[in-house]
Amino acid sequence: MGMNKNTVLAWATFIMICVGCALIALGAFRYDDVAGWGFASVGIGFFAIAWVFNALKGRV
């Protein structure tokens, strides 16, 4: 069973959500200075891109 375009987008969405959660957790629990805000904002950016990937499923 091969992977079609929708399966690839689903896996990319899942991986990006995991990485986004990890970055937000790093920003919240590991870094207490300005770097924490940077990690958290990049994590939110990963969520936004994962949302776009999820919206593209079935359209490409």
PyMOL Python script that loads the backbone (N, CA, C, O; Angstrom):
from pymol import cmd

cmd.read_pdbstr("""\
ATOM      1  N   MET A   1       0.847  -1.186   0.000  1.00  0.00           N
ATOM      2  CA  MET A   1       0.000   0.000   0.000  1.00  0.00           C
ATOM      3  C   MET A   1       0.889   1.244   0.000  1.00  0.00           C
ATOM      4  O   MET A   1       1.642   1.479   0.945  1.00  0.00           O
ATOM      5  N   GLY A   2       0.796   2.029  -1.056  1.00  0.00           N
ATOM      6  CA  GLY A   2       1.606   3.237  -1.174  1.00  0.00           C
ATOM      7  C   GLY A   2       0.971   4.423  -0.480  1.00  0.00           C
ATOM      8  O   GLY A   2      -0.183   4.395  -0.052  1.00  0.00           O
ATOM      9  N   MET A   3       1.767   5.449  -0.392  1.00  0.00           N
ATOM     10  CA  MET A   3       1.267   6.675   0.217  1.00  0.00           C
ATOM     11  C   MET A   3       0.870   7.642  -0.884  1.00  0.00           C
ATOM     12  O   MET A   3       1.682   7.972  -1.747  1.00  0.00           O
ATOM     13  N   ASN A   4      -0.368   8.095  -0.858  1.00  0.00           N
ATOM     14  CA  ASN A   4      -0.793   9.106  -1.817  1.00  0.00           C
ATOM     15  C   ASN A   4      -0.571  10.502  -1.235  1.00  0.00           C
ATOM     16  O   ASN A   4      -0.025  10.642  -0.140  1.00  0.00           O
ATOM     17  N   LYS A   5      -0.991  11.523  -1.961  1.00  0.00           N
ATOM     18  CA  LYS A   5      -0.739  12.904  -1.535  1.00  0.00           C
ATOM     19  C   LYS A   5      -1.449  13.233  -0.225  1.00  0.00           C
ATOM     20  O   LYS A   5      -0.898  13.951   0.609  1.00  0.00           O
ATOM     21  N   ASN A   6      -2.658  12.720  -0.033  1.00  0.00           N
ATOM     22  CA  ASN A   6      -3.384  13.017   1.203  1.00  0.00           C
ATOM     23  C   ASN A   6      -2.718  12.376   2.410  1.00  0.00           C
ATOM     24  O   ASN A   6      -2.699  12.961   3.493  1.00  0.00           O
ATOM     25  N   THR A   7      -2.169  11.176   2.231  1.00  0.00           N
ATOM     26  CA  THR A   7      -1.477  10.519   3.345  1.00  0.00           C
ATOM     27  C   THR A   7      -0.206  11.276   3.713  1.00  0.00           C
ATOM     28  O   THR A   7       0.114  11.425   4.892  1.00  0.00           O
ATOM     29  N   VAL A   8       0.512  11.749   2.706  1.00  0.00           N
ATOM     30  CA  VAL A   8       1.726  12.525   2.978  1.00  0.00           C
ATOM     31  C   VAL A   8       1.375  13.811   3.726  1.00  0.00           C
ATOM     32  O   VAL A   8       2.066  14.180   4.675  1.00  0.00           O
ATOM     33  N   LEU A   9       0.311  14.495   3.308  1.00  0.00           N
ATOM     34  CA  LEU A   9      -0.096  15.720   4.008  1.00  0.00           C
ATOM     35  C   LEU A   9      -0.562  15.418   5.429  1.00  0.00           C
ATOM     36  O   LEU A   9      -0.318  16.212   6.338  1.00  0.00           O
ATOM     37  N   ALA A  10      -1.227  14.286   5.633  1.00  0.00           N
ATOM     38  CA  ALA A  10      -1.665  13.921   6.983  1.00  0.00           C
ATOM     39  C   ALA A  10      -0.463  13.667   7.886  1.00  0.00           C
ATOM     40  O   ALA A  10      -0.436  14.122   9.029  1.00  0.00           O
ATOM     41  N   TRP A  11       0.533  12.940   7.374  1.00  0.00           N
ATOM     42  CA  TRP A  11       1.732  12.693   8.182  1.00  0.00           C
ATOM     43  C   TRP A  11       2.497  13.989   8.445  1.00  0.00           C
ATOM     44  O   TRP A  11       3.002  14.193   9.549  1.00  0.00           O
ATOM     45  N   ALA A  12       2.590  14.864   7.448  1.00  0.00           N
ATOM     46  CA  ALA A  12       3.276  16.142   7.640  1.00  0.00           C
ATOM     47  C   ALA A  12       2.559  16.985   8.692  1.00  0.00           C
ATOM     48  O   ALA A  12       3.203  17.638   9.513  1.00  0.00           O
ATOM     49  N   THR A  13       1.225  16.972   8.667  1.00  0.00           N
ATOM     50  CA  THR A  13       0.459  17.708   9.674  1.00  0.00           C
ATOM     51  C   THR A  13       0.721  17.161  11.066  1.00  0.00           C
ATOM     52  O   THR A  13       0.933  17.924  12.009  1.00  0.00           O
ATOM     53  N   PHE A  14       0.708  15.832  11.196  1.00  0.00           N
ATOM     54  CA  PHE A  14       0.942  15.204  12.498  1.00  0.00           C
ATOM     55  C   PHE A  14       2.338  15.517  13.028  1.00  0.00           C
ATOM     56  O   PHE A  14       2.495  15.847  14.204  1.00  0.00           O
ATOM     57  N   ILE A  15       3.352  15.416  12.170  1.00  0.00           N
ATOM     58  CA  ILE A  15       4.726  15.690  12.601  1.00  0.00           C
ATOM     59  C   ILE A  15       4.886  17.153  12.981  1.00  0.00           C
ATOM     60  O   ILE A  15       5.565  17.464  13.959  1.00  0.00           O
ATOM     61  N   MET A  16       4.270  18.063  12.220  1.00  0.00           N
ATOM     62  CA  MET A  16       4.402  19.479  12.543  1.00  0.00           C
ATOM     63  C   MET A  16       3.687  19.841  13.838  1.00  0.00           C
ATOM     64  O   MET A  16       4.140  20.724  14.567  1.00  0.00           O
ATOM     65  N   ILE A  17       2.585  19.176  14.132  1.00  0.00           N
ATOM     66  CA  ILE A  17       1.911  19.416  15.413  1.00  0.00           C
ATOM     67  C   ILE A  17       2.790  18.937  16.558  1.00  0.00           C
ATOM     68  O   ILE A  17       2.884  19.607  17.587  1.00  0.00           O
ATOM     69  N   CYS A  18       3.438  17.782  16.394  1.00  0.00           N
ATOM     70  CA  CYS A  18       4.342  17.278  17.443  1.00  0.00           C
ATOM     71  C   CYS A  18       5.517  18.222  17.662  1.00  0.00           C
ATOM     72  O   CYS A  18       5.862  18.521  18.805  1.00  0.00           O
ATOM     73  N   VAL A  19       6.133  18.693  16.590  1.00  0.00           N
ATOM     74  CA  VAL A  19       7.264  19.610  16.714  1.00  0.00           C
ATOM     75  C   VAL A  19       6.804  20.938  17.314  1.00  0.00           C
ATOM     76  O   VAL A  19       7.512  21.524  18.133  1.00  0.00           O
ATOM     77  N   GLY A  20       5.624  21.418  16.914  1.00  0.00           N
ATOM     78  CA  GLY A  20       5.105  22.660  17.486  1.00  0.00           C
ATOM     79  C   GLY A  20       4.870  22.552  18.982  1.00  0.00           C
ATOM     80  O   GLY A  20       5.185  23.469  19.740  1.00  0.00           O
ATOM     81  N   CYS A  21       4.310  21.412  19.404  1.00  0.00           N
ATOM     82  CA  CYS A  21       4.116  21.203  20.847  1.00  0.00           C
ATOM     83  C   CYS A  21       5.443  21.147  21.587  1.00  0.00           C
ATOM     84  O   CYS A  21       5.570  21.684  22.687  1.00  0.00           O
ATOM     85  N   ALA A  22       6.434  20.495  20.980  1.00  0.00           N
ATOM     86  CA  ALA A  22       7.757  20.417  21.618  1.00  0.00           C
ATOM     87  C   ALA A  22       8.390  21.798  21.730  1.00  0.00           C
ATOM     88  O   ALA A  22       8.997  22.114  22.753  1.00  0.00           O
ATOM     89  N   LEU A  23       8.262  22.622  20.702  1.00  0.00           N
ATOM     90  CA  LEU A  23       8.834  23.966  20.761  1.00  0.00           C
ATOM     91  C   LEU A  23       8.129  24.835  21.790  1.00  0.00           C
ATOM     92  O   LEU A  23       8.776  25.595  22.511  1.00  0.00           O
ATOM     93  N   ILE A  24       6.817  24.731  21.864  1.00  0.00           N
ATOM     94  CA  ILE A  24       6.091  25.508  22.872  1.00  0.00           C
ATOM     95  C   ILE A  24       6.465  25.036  24.276  1.00  0.00           C
ATOM     96  O   ILE A  24       6.608  25.851  25.187  1.00  0.00           O
ATOM     97  N   ALA A  25       6.623  23.720  24.453  1.00  0.00           N
ATOM     98  CA  ALA A  25       7.042  23.204  25.762  1.00  0.00           C
ATOM     99  C   ALA A  25       8.443  23.676  26.112  1.00  0.00           C
ATOM    100  O   ALA A  25       8.707  24.017  27.265  1.00  0.00           O
ATOM    101  N   LEU A  26       9.350  23.701  25.136  1.00  0.00           N
ATOM    102  CA  LEU A  26      10.690  24.234  25.401  1.00  0.00           C
ATOM    103  C   LEU A  26      10.610  25.692  25.821  1.00  0.00           C
ATOM    104  O   LEU A  26      11.266  26.105  26.777  1.00  0.00           O
ATOM    105  N   GLY A  27       9.815  26.465  25.114  1.00  0.00           N
ATOM    106  CA  GLY A  27       9.696  27.882  25.460  1.00  0.00           C
ATOM    107  C   GLY A  27       9.067  28.108  26.818  1.00  0.00           C
ATOM    108  O   GLY A  27       9.407  29.067  27.510  1.00  0.00           O
ATOM    109  N   ALA A  28       8.146  27.229  27.209  1.00  0.00           N
ATOM    110  CA  ALA A  28       7.439  27.426  28.475  1.00  0.00           C
ATOM    111  C   ALA A  28       8.231  26.900  29.671  1.00  0.00           C
ATOM    112  O   ALA A  28       8.224  27.513  30.739  1.00  0.00           O
ATOM    113  N   PHE A  29       8.912  25.770  29.496  1.00  0.00           N
ATOM    114  CA  PHE A  29       9.511  25.108  30.662  1.00  0.00           C
ATOM    115  C   PHE A  29      11.027  25.150  30.703  1.00  0.00           C
ATOM    116  O   PHE A  29      11.598  25.026  31.786  1.00  0.00           O
ATOM    117  N   ARG A  30      11.707  25.319  29.582  1.00  0.00           N
ATOM    118  CA  ARG A  30      13.161  25.244  29.582  1.00  0.00           C
ATOM    119  C   ARG A  30      13.795  26.623  29.659  1.00  0.00           C
ATOM    120  O   ARG A  30      14.725  26.843  30.435  1.00  0.00           O
ATOM    121  N   TYR A  31      13.293  27.548  28.858  1.00  0.00           N
ATOM    122  CA  TYR A  31      13.919  28.872  28.769  1.00  0.00           C
ATOM    123  C   TYR A  31      13.029  29.902  29.447  1.00  0.00           C
ATOM    124  O   TYR A  31      11.848  30.034  29.126  1.00  0.00           O
ATOM    125  N   ASP A  32      13.611  30.620  30.381  1.00  0.00           N
ATOM    126  CA  ASP A  32      12.846  31.619  31.140  1.00  0.00           C
ATOM    127  C   ASP A  32      13.066  33.040  30.642  1.00  0.00           C
ATOM    128  O   ASP A  32      12.422  33.974  31.120  1.00  0.00           O
ATOM    129  N   ASP A  33      13.974  33.209  29.682  1.00  0.00           N
ATOM    130  CA  ASP A  33      14.270  34.561  29.217  1.00  0.00           C
ATOM    131  C   ASP A  33      13.578  34.807  27.876  1.00  0.00           C
ATOM    132  O   ASP A  33      12.576  34.165  27.560  1.00  0.00           O
ATOM    133  N   VAL A  34      14.109  35.726  27.105  1.00  0.00           N
ATOM    134  CA  VAL A  34      13.485  36.112  25.840  1.00  0.00           C
ATOM    135  C   VAL A  34      13.473  34.960  24.845  1.00  0.00           C
ATOM    136  O   VAL A  34      12.596  34.898  23.984  1.00  0.00           O
ATOM    137  N   ALA A  35      14.437  34.044  24.953  1.00  0.00           N
ATOM    138  CA  ALA A  35      14.484  32.907  24.026  1.00  0.00           C
ATOM    139  C   ALA A  35      13.222  32.052  24.141  1.00  0.00           C
ATOM    140  O   ALA A  35      12.801  31.449  23.154  1.00  0.00           O
ATOM    141  N   GLY A  36      12.617  31.989  25.313  1.00  0.00           N
ATOM    142  CA  GLY A  36      11.384  31.235  25.488  1.00  0.00           C
ATOM    143  C   GLY A  36      10.250  31.772  24.631  1.00  0.00           C
ATOM    144  O   GLY A  36       9.458  31.011  24.078  1.00  0.00           O
ATOM    145  N   TRP A  37      10.184  33.098  24.529  1.00  0.00           N
ATOM    146  CA  TRP A  37       9.160  33.697  23.675  1.00  0.00           C
ATOM    147  C   TRP A  37       9.405  33.340  22.214  1.00  0.00           C
ATOM    148  O   TRP A  37       8.458  33.111  21.461  1.00  0.00           O
ATOM    149  N   GLY A  38      10.666  33.291  21.815  1.00  0.00           N
ATOM    150  CA  GLY A  38      10.995  32.918  20.444  1.00  0.00           C
ATOM    151  C   GLY A  38      10.602  31.484  20.134  1.00  0.00           C
ATOM    152  O   GLY A  38      10.015  31.207  19.088  1.00  0.00           O
ATOM    153  N   PHE A  39      10.927  30.566  21.050  1.00  0.00           N
ATOM    154  CA  PHE A  39      10.552  29.169  20.849  1.00  0.00           C
ATOM    155  C   PHE A  39       9.039  29.014  20.769  1.00  0.00           C
ATOM    156  O   PHE A  39       8.528  28.277  19.925  1.00  0.00           O
ATOM    157  N   ALA A  40       8.333  29.702  21.638  1.00  0.00           N
ATOM    158  CA  ALA A  40       6.874  29.585  21.648  1.00  0.00           C
ATOM    159  C   ALA A  40       6.258  30.164  20.374  1.00  0.00           C
ATOM    160  O   ALA A  40       5.310  29.593  19.836  1.00  0.00           O
ATOM    161  N   SER A  41       6.783  31.281  19.890  1.00  0.00           N
ATOM    162  CA  SER A  41       6.219  31.868  18.675  1.00  0.00           C
ATOM    163  C   SER A  41       6.516  31.004  17.452  1.00  0.00           C
ATOM    164  O   SER A  41       5.681  30.914  16.552  1.00  0.00           O
ATOM    165  N   VAL A  42       7.682  30.369  17.401  1.00  0.00           N
ATOM    166  CA  VAL A  42       7.974  29.453  16.302  1.00  0.00           C
ATOM    167  C   VAL A  42       7.064  28.228  16.388  1.00  0.00           C
ATOM    168  O   VAL A  42       6.637  27.710  15.357  1.00  0.00           O
ATOM    169  N   GLY A  43       6.764  27.761  17.589  1.00  0.00           N
ATOM    170  CA  GLY A  43       5.837  26.644  17.762  1.00  0.00           C
ATOM    171  C   GLY A  43       4.444  26.986  17.266  1.00  0.00           C
ATOM    172  O   GLY A  43       3.778  26.149  16.659  1.00  0.00           O
ATOM    173  N   ILE A  44       3.998  28.213  17.520  1.00  0.00           N
ATOM    174  CA  ILE A  44       2.694  28.646  17.012  1.00  0.00           C
ATOM    175  C   ILE A  44       2.728  28.735  15.487  1.00  0.00           C
ATOM    176  O   ILE A  44       1.732  28.444  14.826  1.00  0.00           O
ATOM    177  N   GLY A  45       3.862  29.132  14.934  1.00  0.00           N
ATOM    178  CA  GLY A  45       4.015  29.142  13.481  1.00  0.00           C
ATOM    179  C   GLY A  45       3.922  27.743  12.893  1.00  0.00           C
ATOM    180  O   GLY A  45       3.350  27.558  11.818  1.00  0.00           O
ATOM    181  N   PHE A  46       4.478  26.757  13.586  1.00  0.00           N
ATOM    182  CA  PHE A  46       4.345  25.373  13.135  1.00  0.00           C
ATOM    183  C   PHE A  46       2.885  24.946  13.144  1.00  0.00           C
ATOM    184  O   PHE A  46       2.445  24.237  12.239  1.00  0.00           O
ATOM    185  N   PHE A  47       2.130  25.365  14.150  1.00  0.00           N
ATOM    186  CA  PHE A  47       0.693  25.060  14.172  1.00  0.00           C
ATOM    187  C   PHE A  47      -0.016  25.677  12.966  1.00  0.00           C
ATOM    188  O   PHE A  47      -0.878  25.039  12.360  1.00  0.00           O
ATOM    189  N   ALA A  48       0.343  26.917  12.617  1.00  0.00           N
ATOM    190  CA  ALA A  48      -0.299  27.580  11.482  1.00  0.00           C
ATOM    191  C   ALA A  48      -0.006  26.839  10.172  1.00  0.00           C
ATOM    192  O   ALA A  48      -0.903  26.665   9.347  1.00  0.00           O
ATOM    193  N   ILE A  49       1.238  26.405   9.980  1.00  0.00           N
ATOM    194  CA  ILE A  49       1.581  25.678   8.757  1.00  0.00           C
ATOM    195  C   ILE A  49       0.899  24.316   8.742  1.00  0.00           C
ATOM    196  O   ILE A  49       0.460  23.856   7.688  1.00  0.00           O
ATOM    197  N   ALA A  50       0.805  23.662   9.905  1.00  0.00           N
ATOM    198  CA  ALA A  50       0.104  22.380   9.972  1.00  0.00           C
ATOM    199  C   ALA A  50      -1.377  22.561   9.639  1.00  0.00           C
ATOM    200  O   ALA A  50      -1.987  21.683   9.029  1.00  0.00           O
ATOM    201  N   TRP A  51      -1.946  23.676  10.031  1.00  0.00           N
ATOM    202  CA  TRP A  51      -3.347  23.958   9.708  1.00  0.00           C
ATOM    203  C   TRP A  51      -3.520  24.093   8.196  1.00  0.00           C
ATOM    204  O   TRP A  51      -4.500  23.601   7.637  1.00  0.00           O
ATOM    205  N   VAL A  52      -2.569  24.759   7.532  1.00  0.00           N
ATOM    206  CA  VAL A  52      -2.625  24.897   6.079  1.00  0.00           C
ATOM    207  C   VAL A  52      -2.491  23.530   5.417  1.00  0.00           C
ATOM    208  O   VAL A  52      -3.226  23.228   4.477  1.00  0.00           O
ATOM    209  N   PHE A  53      -1.562  22.695   5.894  1.00  0.00           N
ATOM    210  CA  PHE A  53      -1.424  21.348   5.332  1.00  0.00           C
ATOM    211  C   PHE A  53      -2.718  20.561   5.496  1.00  0.00           C
ATOM    212  O   PHE A  53      -3.125  19.841   4.583  1.00  0.00           O
ATOM    213  N   ASN A  54      -3.362  20.690   6.639  1.00  0.00           N
ATOM    214  CA  ASN A  54      -4.612  19.985   6.873  1.00  0.00           C
ATOM    215  C   ASN A  54      -5.702  20.489   5.934  1.00  0.00           C
ATOM    216  O   ASN A  54      -6.526  19.705   5.463  1.00  0.00           O
ATOM    217  N   ALA A  55      -5.711  21.782   5.661  1.00  0.00           N
ATOM    218  CA  ALA A  55      -6.713  22.347   4.755  1.00  0.00           C
ATOM    219  C   ALA A  55      -6.479  21.905   3.309  1.00  0.00           C
ATOM    220  O   ALA A  55      -7.419  21.859   2.516  1.00  0.00           O
ATOM    221  N   LEU A  56      -5.238  21.584   2.966  1.00  0.00           N
ATOM    222  CA  LEU A  56      -4.924  21.196   1.593  1.00  0.00           C
ATOM    223  C   LEU A  56      -5.285  19.741   1.292  1.00  0.00           C
ATOM    224  O   LEU A  56      -5.322  19.343   0.128  1.00  0.00           O
ATOM    225  N   LYS A  57      -5.548  18.952   2.325  1.00  0.00           N
ATOM    226  CA  LYS A  57      -5.881  17.548   2.064  1.00  0.00           C
ATOM    227  C   LYS A  57      -7.136  17.466   1.217  1.00  0.00           C
ATOM    228  O   LYS A  57      -8.135  18.124   1.508  1.00  0.00           O
ATOM    229  N   GLY A  58      -7.083  16.651   0.159  1.00  0.00           N
ATOM    230  CA  GLY A  58      -8.213  16.489  -0.725  1.00  0.00           C
ATOM    231  C   GLY A  58      -8.306  17.526  -1.829  1.00  0.00           C
ATOM    232  O   GLY A  58      -9.151  17.396  -2.715  1.00  0.00           O
ATOM    233  N   ARG A  59      -7.460  18.558  -1.807  1.00  0.00           N
ATOM    234  CA  ARG A  59      -7.519  19.617  -2.808  1.00  0.00           C
ATOM    235  C   ARG A  59      -6.367  19.561  -3.801  1.00  0.00           C
ATOM    236  O   ARG A  59      -6.447  20.151  -4.878  1.00  0.00           O
ATOM    237  N   VAL A  60      -5.310  18.865  -3.453  1.00  0.00           N
ATOM    238  CA  VAL A  60      -4.164  18.796  -4.378  1.00  0.00           C
ATOM    239  C   VAL A  60      -4.116  17.440  -5.026  1.00  0.00           C
ATOM    240  O   VAL A  60      -3.229  17.174  -5.837  1.00  0.00           O
TER     241      VAL A  60
END
""", "prot")
cmd.dss("prot")
cmd.show_as("cartoon", "prot")
cmd.util.cbc("prot")
cmd.orient("prot")
